[in-house]
Amino acid sequence: MTLIAEDLLLLLLDDESGTPLVDGTKLPRVLAGAVLLELALDGYVTPAEAGEDVKKGRLAVRLDGTPDDPILARTLDVIRDAGRPMKPETVIEKLDAELRIAVFERVIGRGWVRESRRKVLGIFPTKTWPPVDESHERAVRDQLSGVLIEGLDPGPRTAALVSLLSAVDAAAKAFPDADRKAIRKRAKDIADGEWAGAAVRKAVDAINTAVMVAVIVPAAMIGSS
């Protein structure tokens, strides 16, 4: 099974140019958020509640085992080995660059995209990731189209994917030929909906908020510099 982060990355790459649809601040952070959210859906971590040994709002590890997927396993190790429980936004900032590389390597290794290097104006090096095998992405898009455009009820993983797209305001970018306003609203409704149990619902809210905070703060610092 693929990770939510893999599906998210494919959706956030332009199908023609292979360039990301969101900027370099948003992309690594939302991918890190996707991995955290997958760990929450699998029951490994959720934010602590009042009265627990872990301070409220910080990530508490709920299971002793280790995920089979190496990306999830490495992320859980970072959370466990941190020395003290961390806030979701702290984990996202700590992991974003490493996870970005790992997720890109995964989708390249699966043969879905390839990495292309070139120089802008013959000087500035840049990378793009044009598609190679689009069959998996088409299946993901078909499922999302049913949810975002046709109004079908999403399963938990699809709802999680939509919530992450909504967190970086990219749901409409994934379907540029559709009604952008309607898709944006539908995505937000799903992100705020009751598609997960109480503990995971809190994790979804915390992680999506952490992604938005992680994106907004660096952008504000750049804008004020």
Helices and strands as residue ranges (DSSP letters): H 4-11, H 26-41, E 45-47, E 59-61, H 70-80, H 88-109, E 116-120, E 124-128, H 135-148, H 156-167, G 172-174, H 180-191, H 198-224
